[in-house]
Amino acid sequence: MGAIAGLVMITPAAGFIDLTTSLFFGIAGAVVCRQALRIKFTDFARRWKWVDNGDTFATHCVGGFLGTIGTGLFAQKAVAAYGGVEVDGGVFFDGNIRQLGVQVVEALLGFTWSFVGSFVIIALIDCVPGLEVLATDKEVTMGMDASQMDESLYEAQWAGEEDYKPLANGSIVLD
């Protein structure tokens, strides 16, 4: 998850920050998103029946939000100029406090657009018989693989391979 979170966080800033700053973006993305992952294990998440099997909220929502705001803090005129683009830069390197406000508004708009769009799509899919999106508490407890596909991920992964020995009986010849 750390590598994905780092990539999500660096994406809004690509082309606007230097290599050293991008390293810190990646590290911050991994650390902050890992801590945000803890939200799904809280009583709040249980009360709201929050199911996030792919850790999408912690990785993409938190990482994208912080990456967008971080761009307002660390964007550099000189780095953007390499691509022939003129920008005013960010707060720390170019002293442009206005850019932070722009980035916060963009992050809020992106969050709102994604939340509302996802909610509408899920609500429409949930209306179609046979395509119910939400799982019951029993299905979540037993695991989505077991409830939806009638198998366990761990059992399916090794099924039929108990006697698998790739180098047995000299069947592989190394030149």
Residue pairs with C-beta under 8 A, 6 or more apart in sequence:
1 30
1 33
1 34
1 37
1 55
1 58
1 59
2 29
2 30
2 33
2 34
3 30
4 59
5 29
5 30
5 32
5 33
5 34
5 58
5 59
5 62
5 63
6 25
6 26
6 27
6 29
6 30
6 63
7 26
7 29
8 29
8 33
8 59
8 60
8 63
8 64
8 67
9 25
9 26
9 28
9 29
9 32
9 33
9 63
9 64
9 66
9 67
9 70
10 22
10 25
10 26
10 29
10 67
11 64
11 67
12 64
12 67
12 68
12 70
12 71
13 21
13 22
13 25
13 67
13 70
13 71
13 74
13 75
15 79
15 80
15 83
15 85
16 71
16 74
16 75
16 76
16 79
16 80
16 87
16 90
17 25
17 71
17 74
17 75
17 76
17 79
18 76
18 79
21 74
21 76
25 67
25 70
25 74
28 66
28 70
29 63
29 66
29 67
32 62
32 63
32 66
33 58
33 59
33 62
33 63
34 58
36 57
36 58
36 62
37 55
37 58
39 45
39 57
39 58
40 50
40 52
40 55
40 57
40 58
44 50
49 134
49 137
49 140
51 134
51 135
51 140
52 58
53 144
61 111
61 114
64 107
64 110
65 107
65 110
65 111
68 103
68 106
68 107
68 110
69 100
69 103
69 104
69 107
71 90
71 103
72 90
72 91
72 99
72 100
72 101
72 102
72 103
72 104
73 90
73 91
73 92
73 100
73 103
74 90
74 91
74 92
74 93
75 87
75 89
75 90
75 93
75 94
75 99
76 89
76 90
76 93
76 94
77 86
77 87
77 88
77 89
77 93
77 94
80 86
80 87
80 89
88 94
88 96
88 98
88 99
89 95
89 96
89 99
90 96
90 99
90 100
91 97
91 99
91 100
122 133
125 131
125 133
126 132
126 133
126 134
135 144
135 147
135 148
138 147
139 147
139 148
140 147
143 152
143 153
145 151
145 152
145 153
145 156
146 152
166 172
